[in-house]
Amino acid sequence: MTPKRKQKLFVILGLVSLAAIAVGLTLYALRANINLFFSPVQIAAGDAPFERSIRAGGVVKEGSVARNPDSLDVEFTVTDYVDDLEVHFSGILPDLFREGQGVVVVGELQQDGWLKADEVLARHDENYMPPEVAQALEEAGYSPADYQAKAAEVGKRLESEQRPDDALQRDN
């Protein structure tokens, strides 16, 4: 092999190894930023990883919101009307957050079975269902139509319960 060919071979091998290292580092960095979606049914079945960032979604269960009066800590339960997931969040909740409303939470599932949320996203309409939730419910053997009907029923009941309070506040 001539010295010129040997030099070209080393340059090509060096470029290939640098490209492989760059691709490997990029994939490693992206792996930490992936948030997989899980429903409470899947979490209860043990499909979700512990202490890794995930997204979970469902409806805030009625009567489950507990706020700490001395801090911004909030505990609530997310349900898909099959299984429940307890969520702990410290921060300011979105304006649309309320019981009976759909939410998606981003956080880490703890070994004790509750989710430490870093972010809470509230949906504006109980009839809307993210494709991930619909797919997760179908895979678990439940109909998204039943889930939506139950969410709409809870939403109407909560609206009717809140209306008398609103009328009293307007009168004062």
C-alpha positions as CSV (number, residue, x, y, z in Angstrom):
1,M,0.0,0.0,0.0
2,T,1.4,3.4,-1.0
3,P,1.8,6.1,1.6
4,K,-0.8,8.3,-0.2
5,R,-3.5,5.5,0.0
6,K,-2.6,4.8,3.6
7,Q,-3.1,8.5,4.4
8,K,-6.5,8.5,2.6
9,L,-7.6,5.4,4.5
10,F,-6.7,7.0,7.9
11,V,-8.6,10.2,7.0
12,I,-11.7,8.2,6.0
13,L,-11.5,6.0,9.1
14,G,-11.2,9.1,11.2
15,L,-14.2,10.8,9.6
16,V,-16.3,7.6,10.0
17,S,-15.4,7.3,13.7
18,L,-16.1,11.0,14.3
19,A,-19.5,10.6,12.6
20,A,-20.3,7.5,14.7
21,I,-19.4,9.3,17.9
22,A,-21.6,12.4,16.9
23,V,-24.6,10.1,16.1
24,G,-24.1,8.2,19.4
25,L,-24.0,11.4,21.5
26,T,-27.0,12.8,19.7
27,L,-29.1,9.7,20.3
28,Y,-28.0,9.6,24.0
29,A,-29.0,13.2,24.5
30,L,-32.4,12.7,22.8
31,R,-33.1,9.6,24.9
32,A,-33.4,11.7,28.1
33,N,-35.9,14.1,26.5
34,I,-38.5,11.6,25.3
35,N,-41.7,11.7,27.3
36,L,-43.8,8.6,26.7
37,F,-47.6,8.8,27.3
38,F,-49.3,6.4,29.8
39,S,-52.9,6.2,31.0
40,P,-53.7,5.3,34.6
41,V,-54.7,1.8,33.3
42,Q,-51.2,1.3,31.9
43,I,-49.5,2.7,35.0
44,A,-51.6,0.4,37.3
45,A,-50.6,-2.5,35.0
46,G,-46.9,-1.7,35.6
47,D,-46.1,-0.6,32.0
48,A,-44.7,2.8,33.0
49,P,-41.0,3.2,34.0
50,F,-40.2,4.5,37.5
51,E,-38.2,7.7,38.1
52,R,-38.1,8.6,34.4
53,S,-40.0,11.5,32.8
54,I,-43.4,10.4,31.4
55,R,-46.7,11.9,30.5
56,A,-50.0,10.7,32.0
57,G,-53.5,11.9,31.2
58,G,-57.1,11.6,32.3
59,V,-59.7,13.5,34.2
60,V,-59.2,15.1,37.6
61,K,-61.3,13.0,40.0
62,E,-64.1,14.7,41.8
63,G,-63.3,15.5,45.4
64,S,-59.6,14.6,45.1
65,V,-58.0,18.1,44.9
66,A,-56.2,18.9,48.2
67,R,-54.3,22.2,48.3
68,N,-51.7,23.1,51.0
69,P,-52.7,26.6,52.3
70,D,-49.1,27.5,53.3
71,S,-47.5,26.7,49.9
72,L,-48.3,26.0,46.2
73,D,-48.4,22.2,46.8
74,V,-51.4,20.5,45.3
75,E,-52.3,16.8,45.4
76,F,-55.0,15.4,43.1
77,T,-56.0,12.2,41.5
78,V,-56.1,11.6,37.7
79,T,-58.6,8.9,36.6
80,D,-59.6,7.3,33.4
81,Y,-62.7,5.9,35.2
82,V,-61.0,2.5,35.3
83,D,-57.9,3.2,37.5
84,D,-56.6,6.2,39.4
85,L,-53.2,7.9,39.7
86,E,-52.3,10.1,42.6
87,V,-50.4,13.2,41.5
88,H,-48.3,15.7,43.6
89,F,-47.5,19.1,42.1
90,S,-45.9,22.2,43.4
91,G,-46.5,25.3,41.4
92,I,-49.2,27.4,39.8
93,L,-51.9,25.3,38.1
94,P,-53.4,26.4,34.8
95,D,-56.6,28.5,34.8
96,L,-58.6,25.7,33.2
97,F,-57.6,23.2,36.0
98,R,-60.6,21.9,38.0
99,E,-62.3,18.7,39.0
100,G,-63.9,16.8,36.2
101,Q,-61.6,18.4,33.6
102,G,-59.1,16.6,31.5
103,V,-55.4,17.0,32.2
104,V,-52.1,15.8,31.0
105,V,-49.3,15.8,33.6
106,V,-45.6,15.5,32.9
107,G,-43.4,14.1,35.7
108,E,-41.7,11.1,37.2
109,L,-43.5,8.0,38.6
110,Q,-42.3,7.2,42.1
111,Q,-41.8,3.7,43.5
112,D,-44.8,4.3,45.8
113,G,-47.1,4.5,42.8
114,W,-47.7,8.3,42.7
115,L,-46.5,10.8,40.1
116,K,-44.4,13.8,41.0
117,A,-45.5,16.3,38.4
118,D,-43.3,19.0,36.9
119,E,-45.9,20.3,34.6
120,V,-49.8,20.2,34.5
121,L,-51.6,20.9,31.2
122,A,-55.4,21.4,31.3
123,R,-57.6,20.6,28.3
124,H,-60.4,23.1,27.4
125,D,-63.1,20.6,26.5
126,E,-64.1,17.3,28.1
127,N,-65.1,16.0,24.7
128,Y,-61.5,16.3,23.3
129,M,-59.4,13.2,23.8
130,P,-55.7,13.1,22.8
131,P,-55.0,10.3,20.3
132,E,-52.6,8.7,22.9
133,V,-55.4,8.4,25.5
134,A,-57.8,6.9,23.0
135,Q,-55.2,4.4,21.8
136,A,-54.3,3.5,25.4
137,L,-57.9,2.9,26.4
138,E,-58.6,0.8,23.3
139,E,-55.5,-1.3,24.1
140,A,-56.7,-1.8,27.6
141,G,-60.1,-3.0,26.2
142,Y,-62.1,0.2,27.0
143,S,-64.1,2.3,24.6
144,P,-63.1,6.0,24.2
145,A,-66.7,6.8,23.6
146,D,-67.6,5.6,27.1
147,Y,-64.8,7.6,28.6
148,Q,-66.0,10.8,26.8
149,A,-69.6,10.2,27.8
150,K,-68.5,9.8,31.5
151,A,-66.3,13.0,31.2
152,A,-69.2,14.9,29.7
153,E,-71.6,13.7,32.4
154,V,-69.2,14.8,35.2
155,G,-68.6,18.2,33.5
156,K,-72.3,18.9,33.3
157,R,-72.8,17.9,36.9
158,L,-69.9,20.2,38.0
159,E,-71.3,23.1,36.0
160,S,-74.7,22.7,37.5
161,E,-73.2,22.6,41.0
162,Q,-71.1,25.7,40.3
163,R,-73.9,27.9,38.9
164,P,-75.8,28.5,42.2
165,D,-72.5,29.7,43.7
166,D,-72.0,32.1,40.8
167,A,-75.5,33.5,41.2
168,L,-74.9,34.2,44.9
169,Q,-71.7,36.0,44.1
170,R,-73.4,38.2,41.5
171,D,-76.1,39.1,44.0
172,N,-73.6,40.3,46.6
